[in-house]
Amino acid sequence: MDLAPGWDALIDEYRSHLTAERGLSVHTVRAYTSDLTELAAQVAVPPSAVTLAGLRGWLAAMADAEAAPATVQRRVACVRGFFAWAAREGYVAADPAARLKAPKRGRRLPKVLSADTMAEVLDGAEVRAAEEGSAITVRDAALLEILYSSGLRVSELVGLRLRDVDRERRAVTVLGKGGKERTVPLGTPALAALDAWLARRPELAGPASPDTVFLGERGGALDPRVARRVVHAATGPGEGVGPHALRHAMATHLVEGGADLRSVQEMLGHASVATTQIYTHVTSERLNQAYRQAHPRA
């Protein structure tokens, strides 16, 4: 894509800043790079000539294209961060994005599997592992148990190393977003499933296998796409849920059981408790629904 002069070099500089100084993931850096490239193509002027009016025109173009609200929010955040950095480093004279605001979007509550549904999913995986007896089915049962027990992101799960498991503390240590480390407890069923898998892990491991807890069929690190397929298959094609739904279920069930938000925030690795507060809305909505269905004068 041919961009106006100055964009390619500046985007490269910003990519280095995001990676080396802010420690963002490869996926996030790639997304930001794509967002900035699309912006550059839209405004069609050098970075130093971008104006607030031009950025608002870019927003209007996204609205015309019916871009998803979440996508617009992410792109605006990316552009605001980029120009704030560029102004701070002296690449542009002034920050044209300082007053740029994304349209507000309504809060969408996450889809949450009930505790009964989760029990059926996990029991089903255990039965399959017992009946089929393969290392893969034992691995999949452990994967599901740990996702629900710990609320790990799928990237954290596949990156979990053998030394990150602390049997004495009944917990795992994970490296989350922004390189932040946290320790998350594991329940008894998850530990039992993990022990069963680790006993079978040597069947897949080879001389070149990484020290990750979970392995693929050929002995390499487990691909996140495989983990997603495991969850989809276990929850049923009609549900259409992935690993993040198990994270939502874990958090919601903790809040419903009386866990305080600060503890849930730490377990999930949220930077702000405001992010965790969505689970109070989820539980409130479910209570309201139950009330409307059951109370004679609802």
Beta strands, then each sheet from edge to edge (+ up, - down):
strand 1: 165-166
strand 2: 171-175
strand 3: 181-185
sheet 1: 1+ 2- 3+
end
